[in-house]
């Protein structure tokens, strides 16, 4: 036999006050669990969006650092291009 709040409530027939207290506790727990499930889903979505934004930013930075024409001018006004080994952290390797 599997015990849960509803089965315990049914087992204590004749003890109306205790049954009512258990019903109130059951309802509060059910409401709290529903709220936690909703918050968990929201947090998962926010984490996913944050990771996608970080990935976008990393890709943007990497493409800006390796694009032709993007670099620094030296003293003779020549562009020094920065290569792929420019100190960026590569999380995918």
C-alpha positions as CSV (number, residue, x, y, z in Angstrom):
1,X,0.0,0.0,0.0
2,X,1.3,3.4,-1.0
3,X,0.8,6.1,1.6
4,X,0.1,9.7,0.6
5,X,-1.8,12.5,2.2
6,X,-5.1,11.4,0.7
7,X,-4.8,7.8,1.8
8,X,-3.8,9.0,5.3
9,X,-6.8,11.2,5.4
10,X,-9.0,8.3,4.5
11,X,-7.3,6.1,7.2
12,X,-8.2,8.5,10.0
13,X,-12.0,8.5,9.6
14,X,-13.8,9.9,12.5
15,X,-11.1,12.3,13.3
16,X,-12.5,15.3,11.5
17,X,-10.2,17.9,12.9
18,X,-7.1,16.0,12.0
19,X,-8.5,15.2,8.5
20,X,-9.2,18.9,7.9
21,X,-5.6,19.9,9.0
22,X,-4.2,17.3,6.7
23,X,-6.3,18.5,3.8
24,X,-5.1,22.1,4.4
25,X,-1.4,20.9,4.5
26,X,-2.0,18.8,1.4
27,X,-3.4,21.8,-0.5
28,X,-0.6,24.1,0.6
29,X,2.0,21.5,-0.5
30,X,0.3,21.0,-3.8
31,X,0.2,24.7,-4.4
32,X,3.9,25.1,-3.4
33,X,5.0,22.3,-5.7
34,X,3.1,23.8,-8.6
35,X,4.7,27.2,-8.0
36,X,8.2,25.6,-7.8
37,X,7.6,23.7,-11.1
38,X,6.6,27.0,-12.8
39,X,9.6,28.8,-11.4
40,X,11.9,25.9,-12.4
41,X,10.6,26.1,-16.0
42,X,11.1,29.9,-16.1
43,X,14.6,29.5,-14.8
44,X,15.4,26.9,-17.4
45,X,14.2,29.2,-20.1
46,X,16.2,32.1,-18.7
47,X,19.4,30.0,-18.5
48,X,18.9,28.8,-22.1
49,X,18.4,32.4,-23.3
50,X,21.5,33.5,-21.4
51,X,23.6,30.7,-22.9
52,X,22.4,31.5,-26.3
53,X,23.3,35.2,-25.8
54,X,26.8,34.3,-24.6
55,X,27.3,32.0,-27.6
56,X,26.1,34.9,-29.9
57,X,28.5,37.4,-28.2
58,X,31.4,35.0,-28.4
59,X,30.8,34.3,-32.1
60,X,30.5,38.0,-32.8
61,X,33.7,38.8,-30.9
62,X,35.5,36.0,-32.7
63,X,34.3,37.1,-36.1
64,X,35.3,40.7,-35.4
65,X,38.8,39.6,-34.4
66,X,39.3,37.5,-37.5
67,X,37.6,39.6,-40.1
68,X,39.8,41.1,-42.8
69,X,40.2,44.9,-42.3
70,X,39.8,44.6,-38.6
71,X,43.0,45.3,-36.8
72,X,45.2,47.9,-35.3
73,X,47.3,50.5,-37.1
74,X,51.0,50.5,-36.4
75,X,53.3,53.6,-36.6
76,X,53.7,53.4,-40.3
77,X,49.9,53.4,-40.8
78,X,49.8,49.8,-41.9
79,X,47.0,47.6,-40.5
80,X,48.2,44.7,-38.4
81,X,45.5,42.0,-38.6
82,X,44.9,39.8,-35.6
83,X,44.8,36.1,-36.3
84,X,42.8,33.4,-34.7
85,X,45.3,32.8,-32.0
86,X,44.6,36.2,-30.4
87,X,44.1,35.0,-26.9
88,X,40.4,34.2,-27.2
89,X,39.2,31.3,-25.1
90,X,37.9,28.5,-27.3
91,X,35.2,26.7,-25.2
92,X,34.3,24.3,-28.1
93,X,37.6,22.5,-28.3
